[in-house]
């Protein structure tokens, strides 16, 4: 821990309408018991009480060196991250989504994964915390378990944008197009294009909470975003993107699917049915993904 405290680390958090969780996240950062050069929070014109809660926490915890940037217009996550990249000057930059809560040694474990010479980018992992899961929740629980197993075979799935560590040599070169989606994949591909290696750190864990119960509409939106392959990724990174966006080997998928299904057959059955529903629905309707926070427009393809 003493060695880690000598490292130059900052944290960056883009925020939009997270009044239900932002204090929990900040408290969990405080409990990491590490010295951070800065905690940079960009409030992207939240319409709830998020800004006031952050300001109150900042005033009560002056030693944490929180820099709060409040935007007067909602620009989207990419814009907020570009500000963080510009403001930070630390050797290591930890990027956190505002809807998670860190566990005891999350950042310690993440930094250790990122300390090797050729590593430019590391990602941790989040686990859903749901006391009484409904049907949609069970879909997410199974999906998370399945993806975590697939990560062992296909790295891009491990580049989880909710918790990342980026070295200065990388993040100072990144500029995110403002209307981009799949930001985590873009950063991952950018890292590879500059010759950096990626490291997945499964023991850098955070909890993710569902404060609003899921429904079919939000599921479709999330699935559309997570499965999208934006043209800008291929235009910018060419062959690297083509290679990394390849579907996982079918035999690997089947193996991991049945392993997860046996472990939790109810969640597996629900996941399978909803995946089939989403596949059919996506063939009938056309989706338009927007760059604003968690937004997807659904339009009939014949309109």
N, C-alpha and C positions, 0 to 999 in steps of 0.2 A: 504493500500500500504506500510506503514511503517513496518508493521509486516512481510509482504512478503519480504521486502528488508533485513530483518534479517535472512531469511532462507538461507541455503547453497545449491545453485542451480548451476548446470553446464548444458551446451547445447552440444550435439554431433551431427555432420552433416557429413554423408558419401556422397562424391560427385564424380560424373562422368559425364563429358561433359554437364555442365549446365551453359555455358557462357551467355545464354539468360535470366537466372532467378536468378543466385546466388547473384548478387548485390541487387536485390529487396528483397530477403529473408533476407540478412544481414541488410539492412536498416529497415526492419520490426521488426527484433530483437532489433535493437537500439531503436526503438520507443516504445518498451515495458516498458521502463523506470524502469527497475529492475537491481539490481546489481548481476552479475553472477561471480562465482569464475573463470570459464573458459568457453570459447567457443571453443570446440575441433573440428576442421575440418580435415577430412582425404580425401585428393584428390587421388582417385584410378587411377592414371596414365591417367588423362584426355588427350585427343588428340586435344582438341580445346583450347581456351584462358582462360579456367576456372581458372587455377592456377594463372596466372598473375593478373586476376581481383580480386581474393581473397587476394593475396599479396598486391596489391595496396590499397584495402579497409583496410586491417590490418595495414598498415603503416600510413594511414590517420586517423585511429581510435584506437590509442594505448591504450586508457582507457578501451576499451572493453575486453582486455585481451584475444585475439584470439591466439590459438595455432594451427598452420598450419602444418600438417604432409603430406608430399608429397611422395607417393609410386612410385617406379621406374618401377613397373610392375602392370598390371591390375589383381587383385586377386578376385574381386567380393565384393558385399555389406557385406556379413557375415564377411569376413576378416577385413574389415574396422570397422565394429561394435565391433569386438573383441578388436581391438586396443583402441577404445573409452572406452569400459568397463574397460580396464586395466589402461588407463591414468586418467580417472575421479576418484575422491575420494569424491565427494559431496554427501550430504544426498539425494538430488533429481537430477536425470539426465533426461533432456528433449532430446528425439531423434526426429530429424526433417529430412524429405526428402528434397532434394535441389530444387525440382521443385514446391515448394509452397510459399505462402506469408502470414505471420501471420496478423491477425486483431488486433485491438487496445489492447484488454485485453485477448488475447488467452492464454498466459502462466499463467497469474493471475488466470484465470478460471480453467485451467488444474491443477495447484498446489492445489487449493482449493478442487478439486475432489479427489486428491491423499493424502490429509492430514490426513484422518482417519486412526486409528491405524492398522487395519487388511488389509488395501489396499496396495498391492505391485505394481500394474500396473494400469495405466489409459490411455485411448486413447481419443483424440479429433476427429474432423471430418473435412473433406475438402469439399468445394463446387466448382464446375466447373464455371469458368468465361469465357463465350464464347459469343461474341457479335453477330455474324452471324453464327449460328450452321448449319453444313451440316448434312447429314443423319447419319453418324457415331457419330458425336457429340451428336445428339439427342438420340442415343442409350445410351451413357454414362450418359446423364442427367437423363434419366428415370431410369437407373440402379442405380444411386446414390440415387435417391429419394426412390426407392423401398427398397434398402438395409438399408437405414436409418430408415425406418419404421419397417423392420424385426428385426433390432437390439433390439428393445423393447422386443422381444420374444426369441432371440437367441444371447447370448453374444459374441460368437466368431467372428461374423461379425463386432462387434464394436471394435475389437482389431486392429485398423487401424494403420499400420506401418508408415504412413506418419507423424503422430504426436503422440508421446507417452511420458509418464512420468513414470520412473521406480525408485523405492527406492533403496538405496545402498545395503540393505540386500538382495535384489534380483539380481541386475545386477552384483554384485561382484561374484555371484555364477554361472552366465550364461557363457557357452562357446558354441558358434555356430559352428557346423561343417562347414568347408569352402565351400563345394559344395552344401549347403542346399538351397532349395527354400521354399517359404511361410514362410519367417522369422518371420513375425508378428504373425502367428499362433503358431510357435515354441516357441516364447517368452511367449505368452499367456498361452500355455500348461505348460511350465516350471514354470510359476508363480503358476498355480493351483497345480502342483505336489509338490510344497514346502509349500502348505497350505495358500498361499496368496489369497486374494479376488481381483477381477477385477472390475473397475468402468468405465463406459462409460460416457464421458463428452461432450454432444452434443453442449454446448455453448462455448467450446474451439475450435473456428472455424479458419480455414485457407482457403485461396483461392488457387485453382489449375488452372493453365493456360495451354492451348494447343498451343504451339508455332509451332508445326508441325501438319498439318491437318491429321486427322485419315483416315485410309483406311481399307479395308477388312482384309488385311494381318496382320496389327498391332492389329486389333480387335481380330482376331483369337489367336494371341500370348498372348494378355492380358487375354482373356477368359480362355485359357489353363492354365496359371499360377494361376489365381484367383480361378479356380475350382479344381485344383489339390489337391490330398491328399497323400503327400509323405510318402513312407514306413517308413522312418526314424522317423517320428512323432509317428507312431503306435509302432515301436520297442522301442522307448525311453519312451513313456508315457502310453502305454498299454490301459487299460480300460478308462482312462481319455480321450485319443484321440478318442476312439471308441464312447464315449458318446458325446463329443463336436462336432465331425464331422458329427453327424446325421443330415440328411436333416430337414429343418424346417417343422413343421406340415403343411400338405397340405391345411387344412382349414384356417390356419393363412396366408399362402402364397396367397391363392385365395382372401381372404379378403383384404389384403394389395395391391395386384395386381390391383384389381378393384378400390380401393380407389385412387391409383396413376393414373390409366388409365382415370378415370373420370376427374381428375385434369388436365391431359394433354394427350388427346386421340391421337394426332399426334405422340408424342414421344413414347407413349405406343404401337401404331400400329407398328412403326418402330422397337422397341425393340423386339416385339413378332416375327416379320418376320425374323429378324437377328438371334434371338435365335434358331429358327427352322432350319435356314440355318446352323448355327454352329453345332447343334446337328447332322444333316445329314452328314455334312462334316467330323466331328470327327469320325463317324462310318466308313467312307471310308478311311480316312488317319490316320496315326499314328503320334502322336506328341512326341517329346523328349524335355523336359524342361531342360535348362542349368542354371548353377548357376551364369553366368556372367550377366551383367546389361541388364535386359529386353529382354533376348534372348530366343527364342524357335525355335527348328528345326522341320520342317515338312517333314515327309517322307511317301511315299506310303507304306502301310502295306504289299503289295505284292512284294516289292523290296527286 
